[in-house]
Amino acid sequence: MSFAIVEISGHQYPVRESEKLIVPLHVGEPGSSVKFDHVLMLGEGSAVKVGRPSVSGAVVEATVLAHRKGKKVIVGKFKRRRDYHRTKGHRQDETVLQITRISG
């Protein structure tokens, strides 16, 4: 089974074919196909290609499954003996991808 390490939105993700992946919000309608050509490493069994900085000609194709919001992150501020405490929540937008093909 082939695998790759691909850079998406400034983050590096190890991926395999037919795997679901959650990334920061990415352009594309649900059901559409996207291609990532900044592949840092590509492997098939024991044969591994490492790019400097990326493997030339390697492409990872994925299908956009959904756009959604992630889990809530609670941010709190507190200053002791000052009667000061604040709490805020934040939910980051995410995209769920299904890896369809790894070619190199």
C-alpha positions, -999 to +999 in steps of 0.1 A: +000+000+000+014+034-009+018+063+015+029+099+012+036+129+034+019+159+019+018+196+029-017+211+030-022+247+043+012+248+059+008+216+078+024+182+070+001+151+070+010+114+065-017+100+042-027+066+027-052+058-001-088+056+010-081+074+043-101+102+057-082+134+067-093+165+086-075+197+075-080+234+081-107+250+059-098+243+022-113+256-010-137+233-028-174+223-027-184+190-011-181+162-037-154+180-057-119+168-063-087+185-052-050+178-060-020+184-038+013+185-056+036+195-027+044+159-017+074+157+006+078+120+007+064+091-013+066+054-005+055+021-019+064-009+003+101-006+011+108+018-018+108+054-005+114+087-024+123+117-004+119+151-020+142+181-017+120+199-009+092+180-028+090+149-050+087+161-086+057+147-105+040+133-074+004+142-068-021+133-041-058+135-051-086+138-027-124+143-026-139+170-004-165+152+018-177+181+040-169+215+056-176+217+093-166+233+126-141+216+149-144+210+186-147+241+208-115+254+223-120+273+256-097+302+263-095+317+298-079+347+313-073+351+350-055+376+372-053+367+409-065+390+436-080+414+409-115+399+405-107+394+368-116+363+349-128+360+313-138+329+293-142+327+255-148+298+232-136+293+196-144+267+169-120+264+140-134+257+105-123+223+090-126+203+058-129+166+057-111+149+028-111+114+014-077+105-002-085+088-035-052+084-053-015+087-047+006+088-078+043+095-083 
